[in-house]
Amino acid sequence: MTTKFIFLLLPQVHILDLAGADQAIHEAIDYNADFAIEYCGINQEVITTSGLPFGEVKYFEKIEFNAGDFLIIPGCSYAYLTSDAFLSQTHLFQWINELYQNGVSIVSICMGAFVLAQTGLLAGKSCTTHFKKTKELQERYPQVKVNENILFTDQDRIYTSAGIASGIDLTLHIIEKLKGNHFAHLVARELVVFSRRKGNDSQESEFLKYRNHIHSGIHKVQDYIFENIYQKNSLLELAEIASMSERNFTRIFKKETGITVVEYITVVRKAKATELLKNLNLSKTEIANKVGLQSEKQLTRILNNEY
């Protein structure tokens, strides 16, 4: 089933709050993720804080949702969020609550947390927003637990993020939950966001730790290693994938990643094995074979950092 990501475009929306998350989802679709994007608002025409107008968007109640879909609320101007025009939108707030009760996940980017707080969905929950407005959010909604020093939160299908860049981090986090860490890396790579930041509860995977560079040849090899970790590959074969000599490849790999090729292969094997251990139907010998090892003993050594 297709997962819908619906963006609620309120008056005076911040264009980068919208664009960052939107582009991340669009890149996932380009990688054949079964996602769809739609837009809605409370007015037919939306104008951003920078004065850029959008074409006609659907009225929010005309959008169809299923359980498992996502409503994303980009931030908009603080002046609007504290205005009578916004606070009187009780029908909108009720609609958002109904979506959540029907299994839709709710996501806010930056100042969008004020919308969630107004609906009552954040009562008793942890959240965050732009650092300049955390105090105001806490004062206006004392029942909310506002965190000042984190990038994003993920609690009970409600997500909040601190700002523009952290909105991208949060969207990648959601994509990872839906499609896995390697798929999220591919999307991040298209966005030239090789080193993804973690929020409060989300731990950065070992695989993503060594991708904070923009060398396409090394990224190509890292992708190959991850996708073919079940087999052994010589340095010469990997160097050919990177279109380098073996000597130059080993030098450049360590320069760009901070570790050697052999160390990286071990890191990926351990990460993949740790993931496979969750499958109780696989023996340790089978897991060892799936990550390119020959025995349970070798697997145990890697898992215990004995290498």
ZAMARGU-4260 file (C-alpha; in steps of 0.2 Angstrom, whole numbers, plus 5000, padded with zeros to 4 digits):
<rodrens>
0) 5000/5000/5000 | 5006/5017/4996 | 5011/5028/5011 | 5005/5046/5009 | 5014/5061/5015
5) 5002/5076/5016 | 5009/5093/5019 | 4998/5106/5027 | 5002/5123/5020 | 4997/5136/5032
10) 4997/5155/5028 | 5015/5162/5029 | 5023/5145/5028 | 5042/5145/5029 | 5047/5138/5012
15) 5063/5129/5017 | 5053/5120/5031 | 5042/5113/5017 | 5056/5111/5004 | 5068/5101/5014
20) 5056/5087/5019 | 5047/5087/5003 | 5063/5085/4993 | 5069/5070/5004 | 5052/5061/5001
25) 5053/5065/4982 | 5071/5057/4982 | 5064/5042/4990 | 5050/5040/4977 | 5064/5041/4964
30) 5072/5026/4972 | 5055/5017/4970 | 5048/5019/4987 | 5029/5017/4987 | 5026/5035/4993
35) 5015/5049/4987 | 5015/5067/4991 | 5000/5079/4992 | 4997/5096/4998 | 4982/5105/5007
40) 4978/5120/5017 | 4965/5131/5025 | 4965/5143/5010 | 4965/5139/4991 | 4980/5150/4989
45) 4996/5150/5000 | 5009/5164/5001 | 5026/5160/5010 | 5034/5172/5022 | 5046/5177/5008
50) 5031/5182/4997 | 5032/5167/4985 | 5014/5162/4980 | 5009/5144/4978 | 4995/5138/4966
55) 4978/5132/4972 | 4979/5118/4985 | 4966/5107/4991 | 4955/5111/5007 | 4962/5100/5021
60) 4946/5091/5023 | 4946/5085/5005 | 4962/5075/5008 | 4959/5056/5010 | 4970/5047/5023
65) 4974/5029/5028 | 4981/5022/5044 | 5000/5023/5042 | 5000/5039/5032 | 5009/5055/5038
70) 5003/5073/5040 | 5018/5085/5039 | 5016/5103/5046 | 5030/5115/5041 | 5033/5130/5051
75) 5025/5147/5047 | 5027/5164/5055 | 5026/5166/5074 | 5014/5181/5071 | 5002/5170/5062
80) 5003/5156/5075 | 4998/5168/5089 | 4985/5177/5079 | 4966/5176/5082 | 4965/5170/5063
85) 4975/5154/5068 | 4968/5151/5085 | 4950/5151/5079 | 4954/5136/5067 | 4945/5124/5079
90) 4939/5114/5064 | 4957/5111/5058 | 4963/5106/5076 | 4949/5094/5077 | 4953/5086/5060
95) 4971/5084/5065 | 4966/5075/5081 | 4954/5064/5071 | 4968/5059/5059 | 4980/5054/5074
100) 4966/5044/5082 | 4964/5035/5065 | 4982/5030/5064 | 4990/5044/5054 | 5007/5050/5061
105) 5009/5068/5064 | 5025/5078/5060 | 5030/5096/5064 | 5044/5105/5057 | 5051/5120/5067
110) 5037/5131/5072 | 5024/5118/5066 | 5025/5112/5084 | 5014/5127/5089 | 5000/5119/5078
115) 5002/5102/5087 | 5002/5110/5104 | 4986/5120/5100 | 4978/5103/5095 | 4982/5096/5112
120) 4991/5081/5104 | 5008/5087/5113 | 5000/5087/5131 | 5012/5077/5142 | 5024/5073/5127
125) 5041/5078/5123 | 5044/5090/5108 | 5055/5103/5101 | 5055/5118/5090 | 5067/5132/5084
130) 5078/5137/5098 | 5072/5155/5098 | 5055/5150/5102 | 5056/5135/5114 | 5053/5147/5129
135) 5037/5154/5120 | 5031/5137/5116 | 5033/5131/5134 | 5025/5147/5141 | 5010/5146/5130
140) 5008/5127/5132 | 5014/5123/5150 | 5007/5105/5148 | 5020/5101/5134 | 5038/5095/5138
145) 5048/5106/5127 | 5066/5101/5124 | 5079/5114/5120 | 5094/5105/5115 | 5089/5091/5103
150) 5086/5090/5084 | 5070/5080/5084 | 5058/5069/5094 | 5049/5053/5090 | 5035/5048/5102
155) 5019/5038/5099 | 5018/5043/5081 | 5021/5061/5084 | 5037/5069/5078 | 5044/5086/5080
160) 5060/5095/5074 | 5070/5110/5078 | 5072/5119/5062 | 5075/5118/5043 | 5090/5106/5043
165) 5084/5096/5057 | 5067/5094/5047 | 5078/5085/5034 | 5086/5074/5048 | 5069/5070/5054
170) 5062/5065/5037 | 5077/5054/5034 | 5074/5046/5051 | 5056/5042/5046 | 5061/5036/5029
175) 5074/5024/5038 | 5060/5018/5049 | 5049/5014/5034 | 5063/5007/5022 | 5079/5003/5032
180) 5095/5012/5035 | 5103/5008/5018 | 5088/5015/5009 | 5089/5031/5020 | 5107/5033/5016
185) 5104/5032/4997 | 5091/5046/4999 | 5103/5056/5010 | 5117/5054/4997 | 5106/5062/4984
190) 5103/5076/4995 | 5122/5077/4998 | 5118/5074/5017 | 5131/5060/5020 | 5132/5062/5039
195) 5115/5062/5046 | 5112/5069/5063 | 5102/5059/5077 | 5088/5065/5087 | 5085/5061/5105
200) 5081/5043/5104 | 5087/5038/5086 | 5104/5030/5086 | 5115/5033/5071 | 5120/5017/5063
205) 5138/5011/5061 | 5135/5010/5043 | 5131/5028/5041 | 5146/5034/5052 | 5159/5034/5039
210) 5149/5042/5025 | 5153/5060/5029 | 5162/5064/5013 | 5158/5067/4995 | 5170/5056/4986
215) 5159/5047/4973 | 5171/5032/4970 | 5172/5028/4988 | 5154/5030/4991 | 5151/5018/4976
220) 5163/5005/4985 | 5154/5007/5002 | 5138/5004/4993 | 5145/4988/4985 | 5152/4982/5001
225) 5136/4984/5011 | 5125/4976/4997 | 5138/4961/4995 | 5144/4959/5012 | 5140/4940/5011
230) 5155/4938/4999 | 5173/4941/5000 | 5181/4954/4989 | 5199/4958/4986 | 5206/4975/4987
235) 5210/4975/4969 | 5191/4971/4965 | 5186/4985/4976 | 5199/4997/4968 | 5192/4993/4951
240) 5174/4998/4957 | 5182/5015/4962 | 5191/5016/4946 | 5208/5018/4955 | 5224/5008/4957
245) 5224/4997/4972 | 5237/5008/4981 | 5228/5024/4978 | 5212/5016/4983 | 5218/5011/5000
250) 5225/5028/5003 | 5210/5038/4997 | 5198/5026/5007 | 5206/5029/5023 | 5208/5048/5020
255) 5190/5050/5016 | 5182/5038/5029 | 5195/5039/5043 | 5197/5020/5043 | 5205/5006/5032
260) 5195/4996/5020 | 5197/4980/5030 | 5191/4990/5046 | 5176/4996/5036 | 5171/4979/5030
265) 5172/4973/5048 | 5161/4987/5054 | 5148/4983/5041 | 5149/4964/5045 | 5146/4968/5063
270) 5131/4980/5060 | 5123/4968/5048 | 5126/4953/5059 | 5118/4962/5074 | 5103/4966/5063
275) 5101/4947/5058 | 5103/4941/5076 | 5085/4948/5078 | 5079/4934/5067 | 5077/4919/5079
280) 5075/4908/5064 | 5093/4910/5059 | 5107/4900/5067 | 5123/4909/5071 | 5132/4899/5057
285) 5119/4905/5045 | 5121/4923/5050 | 5140/4921/5049 | 5138/4915/5031 | 5127/4929/5027
290) 5140/4942/5032 | 5155/4934/5023 | 5162/4924/5037 | 5165/4905/5038 | 5161/4900/5056
295) 5151/4905/5071 | 5168/4907/5080 | 5173/4921/5068 | 5156/4929/5071 | 5158/4929/5089
300) 5175/4937/5088 | 5168/4951/5078 | 5153/4954/5089 | 5164/4955/5104 | 5176/4967/5095
305) 5190/4954/5095 | 5198/4959/5079
</rodrens>
